[in-house]
Amino acid sequence: MASYNKVILMGNLTRDPEMKYLPSGTAIANFGIAMNERYTDRQTGEQRENVCFVDVEAWDRQAEVVNEYFSKGSPIFLEGSLKFDSWETPEGEKRSRLKVRLLRFQFIGGRQDGDEVGGGYTQATPPDSTPMEGQSDQVSNASAGGSDTSTDDDIPF
């Protein structure tokens, strides 16, 4: 049976990331994000707002980057996959939750000091892996043009 598990979200962190390390040294950061949906109630004409809260977990280097650069209120654009956790409390109650395991994220907005616009895109895949369909491979594009030393003068506009 075929399946596909991908989530794309953009929102603001609801709390500072909580960083933990496994005994193996693997970093894990847990944080929450909120997404607001605004709409007009057709019956009353009033503006309404729904807020959706989602828990997110980041692993390895991404966890360290999220912990270092993000805090409560920071905007984030992310891609991930849904993960279902279930456990039993010490009282014997069964609990479960659905959360997102972070695969990629992008900084949104400017830097905290306001110097530059954000936009860095960080992936969970190692840099030597093949790019996904639709992504450009800058190395092959540069070699396809026959020149590695392009300048602003080479751009036709």
C-alpha positions as CSV (number, residue, x, y, z in Angstrom):
1,M,0.0,0.0,0.0
2,A,1.4,3.4,-1.0
3,S,1.5,6.2,1.6
4,Y,2.7,9.8,1.8
5,N,3.4,11.6,5.1
6,K,4.3,15.3,4.7
7,V,3.3,18.4,6.6
8,I,4.1,22.0,5.6
9,L,3.4,24.7,8.3
10,M,4.2,28.3,9.0
11,G,3.6,29.8,12.4
12,N,5.2,31.2,15.5
13,L,6.9,29.3,18.3
14,T,4.6,29.1,21.4
15,R,7.5,28.5,23.7
16,D,11.3,28.4,23.8
17,P,12.8,25.1,22.4
18,E,13.5,22.5,25.0
19,M,16.9,20.9,24.3
20,K,17.7,17.3,25.4
21,Y,20.5,14.9,24.6
22,L,20.2,11.2,24.3
23,P,22.9,9.0,26.0
24,S,24.4,8.6,22.5
25,G,24.9,12.4,22.3
26,T,22.1,12.9,19.8
27,A,20.4,16.3,20.2
28,I,16.6,16.6,20.4
29,A,14.7,19.9,20.6
30,N,11.0,20.0,21.3
31,F,8.9,23.2,20.7
32,G,5.4,24.2,19.8
33,I,4.1,26.4,17.0
34,A,0.8,28.1,16.5
35,M,-1.0,29.0,13.3
36,N,-3.8,31.5,13.1
37,E,-6.7,31.3,10.7
38,R,-8.8,34.4,10.4
39,Y,-12.2,34.4,8.8
40,T,-15.5,36.4,8.8
41,D,-18.5,34.7,10.3
42,R,-21.2,34.7,7.6
43,Q,-24.1,35.0,10.1
44,T,-22.8,37.9,12.2
45,G,-20.2,39.5,10.0
46,E,-17.7,39.4,12.8
47,Q,-14.0,38.6,12.4
48,R,-13.1,35.3,14.0
49,E,-9.9,33.5,14.6
50,N,-9.0,29.9,15.0
51,V,-5.6,28.9,16.4
52,C,-4.0,25.5,15.8
53,F,-1.3,24.4,18.1
54,V,1.2,21.8,17.0
55,D,4.1,20.1,18.8
56,V,7.3,19.7,16.8
57,E,10.5,17.7,17.4
58,A,13.9,18.4,15.7
59,W,16.9,16.1,15.8
60,D,20.6,16.3,15.5
61,R,22.1,19.5,14.1
62,Q,18.7,20.9,13.3
63,A,17.8,20.7,17.0
64,E,20.9,22.6,17.9
65,V,20.2,25.3,15.3
66,V,16.6,25.7,16.4
67,N,17.6,25.9,20.0
68,E,20.2,28.5,19.3
69,Y,18.3,30.8,16.9
70,F,14.6,30.5,17.8
71,S,12.7,31.5,20.8
72,K,9.1,32.1,21.9
73,G,7.3,34.2,19.2
74,S,9.9,33.5,16.4
75,P,8.3,32.8,13.0
76,I,9.2,29.6,11.3
77,F,8.4,27.8,8.0
78,L,8.8,24.1,8.3
79,E,8.3,20.8,6.5
80,G,8.0,17.6,8.4
81,S,6.1,14.3,8.8
82,L,3.4,13.3,11.3
83,K,4.5,11.1,14.2
84,F,2.1,9.3,16.5
85,D,3.2,8.8,20.1
86,S,1.4,6.7,22.7
87,W,2.3,5.9,26.3
88,E,0.8,4.9,29.6
89,T,0.9,7.2,32.6
90,P,2.0,5.9,36.0
91,E,-1.7,5.8,37.0
92,G,-2.3,3.4,34.1
93,E,-4.1,5.8,31.8
94,K,-3.4,5.5,28.1
95,R,-2.3,8.7,26.4
96,S,-1.5,9.6,22.8
97,R,-0.5,12.7,20.7
98,L,0.2,13.5,17.2
99,K,3.3,15.7,16.5
100,V,5.5,16.8,13.6
101,R,9.0,15.5,13.1
102,L,11.0,18.3,11.5
103,L,12.6,17.5,8.2
104,R,13.4,21.0,6.9
105,F,12.9,24.6,8.1
106,Q,13.3,28.1,6.9
107,F,13.9,31.3,8.9
108,I,11.1,33.8,8.2
109,G,11.5,37.6,8.5
110,G,14.6,39.5,9.5
111,R,17.4,38.8,11.9
112,Q,16.9,39.7,15.6
113,D,19.2,42.7,15.2
114,G,17.4,43.8,12.0
115,D,20.5,43.8,9.7
116,E,19.5,41.3,7.1
117,V,16.4,39.5,5.8
118,G,16.2,35.8,6.8
119,G,15.5,33.0,4.4
120,G,18.1,30.3,5.1
121,Y,16.7,26.8,4.4
122,T,17.9,23.9,6.5
123,Q,17.3,20.3,5.6
124,A,17.6,17.1,7.5
125,T,19.2,15.3,4.6
126,P,23.0,15.5,4.3
127,P,24.5,17.9,1.8
128,D,25.9,15.2,-0.4
129,S,22.5,13.6,-1.0
130,T,20.8,14.1,-4.3
131,P,18.5,17.1,-4.5
132,M,14.7,16.6,-4.5
133,E,12.8,17.0,-7.8
134,G,12.2,20.7,-8.5
135,Q,15.3,21.8,-6.6
136,S,18.2,23.2,-8.6
137,D,21.6,21.7,-8.5
138,Q,23.9,24.7,-8.5
139,V,27.0,22.8,-9.3
140,S,25.5,21.2,-12.5
141,N,24.0,24.5,-13.6
142,A,27.3,26.3,-13.3
143,S,29.2,23.6,-15.2
144,A,26.4,23.4,-17.9
145,G,26.9,27.1,-18.7
146,G,30.6,26.5,-19.4
147,S,31.8,29.2,-17.1
148,D,32.4,29.2,-13.4
149,T,33.3,32.8,-13.2
150,S,30.0,34.6,-13.9
151,T,29.7,38.2,-12.8
152,D,26.8,40.7,-12.7
153,D,27.8,41.8,-16.2
154,D,26.8,38.4,-17.5
155,I,23.2,38.9,-16.4
156,P,21.1,40.1,-19.3
157,F,18.9,42.5,-17.3
